[in-house]
């Protein structure tokens, strides 16, 4: 009996290792990226909990029974960035739905908006400001923000775009049309 339990344990351990998170820095340039911006900063305690929840979710994230090689970053206490190496397995409709349900769970648990894409985050010095798009447009007309204002382009799709075009002057993003 002991031998079969040991074999089961080894097999279970193998499956868990297989589903380990990928180091975000090792994701390929063409890795798929999803960015969720919060309408407020997370507390240090919330960040610890969110890290643990993301770790658990991404370890178990699958598409048609195949483990997805994914990772995440939390930036500026406000952004959740999920990356997926699609060279092993691509996200399916069901797996993307599962990730959206997970983000909705975080929204409810932490009383925060993460899925509302009609808002803009930008830098004011070292502070990250968050405004409705309509208010950002008004600020641009009033010259309260400029083409040099650093904005966060959450529409990037790949890791390379994320690294090169996520945190940029408004003139280099879709935000520039309002300047």
VENJO-V747626 format. One record per helix or strand of 3 or more residues. SS is the DSSP state (alpha for helix, beta for strand). FROM is the first residue (numbers start at 1). TO is the last residue. If there is no record, write none. Layout:
ss = (SS SS)
from = (FROM FROM)
to = (TO TO)
//
This chain:
ss = (alpha alpha beta alpha beta beta alpha beta beta alpha beta alpha beta alpha alpha)
from = (2 24 32 44 69 79 93 119 127 133 150 159 167 170 174)
to = (18 26 37 60 75 85 110 124 132 141 152 165 169 172 178)
//
